[in-house]
Amino acid sequence: MPLHIRQSRYAGPRAATDLILTGRTLNAGEALDLGLITRIVPEGGLAAGVSWLLSELDALSPAVVRMSRRALWRATGFDFEAMLQEIGDVYLDQLMKTKDANEGVRALIDKRAPVWQGR
């Protein structure tokens, strides 16, 4: 769920609204085009892609990488902990208390289409 909330920052509000409201799945190319990901690796190549990225980062100064990451997060107003807390609050305190959330879970378990009540 956190990815969907952050999508508006990366993908723009229109694309994020579409994805959040429809729940549709993106392929890698669409995610790259929207700026949600920065790289695509071949199927089965995730471990190699991660190793390559880590070796690229390992060649850099850890202090500079750490400071750069913090500066970027501050400049963009990115507060990961606060965002997680807000997402958790909305999810647990509001969304999961709705009848539709209960129906969605039951429909998934029963392998059937949900019947929404709008509540």
C-alpha positions, 0 to 999 in steps of 0.5 A: 500500500505505501507504494500507492500513496507515494505514487502521486509524488513520482507518477503525478496525481493523475496517474496515481489517482488512476492506479489507486482507484482502479487497482490495476497492475502495471508492467515494468515498462509502464512503471519505468515510464511513470518514474516509479522504477529506475531500472528493469532487469530481465526475468530471473535476473533480479539477483544479478541486477541487485548485485550490480547495483550494490557493486555500483554503490559500493564503489562510492563513498558511504558518507557521501551516499548517506548525506546525499540521500538525506539531503534529497529526502529533505529537499523533497519533503520525504519523511518515510516514518511519518508517511508510514504512520499516516498510511497505517492510520488510514488503513487500520483506523478507517479503511479496514473498518468499512463493510466493503473492506470486509466484503473484499477480503471475504470475496478474495477468500471465497474466490468470487467477485465482491458485492460492494455496499459503499459503506 
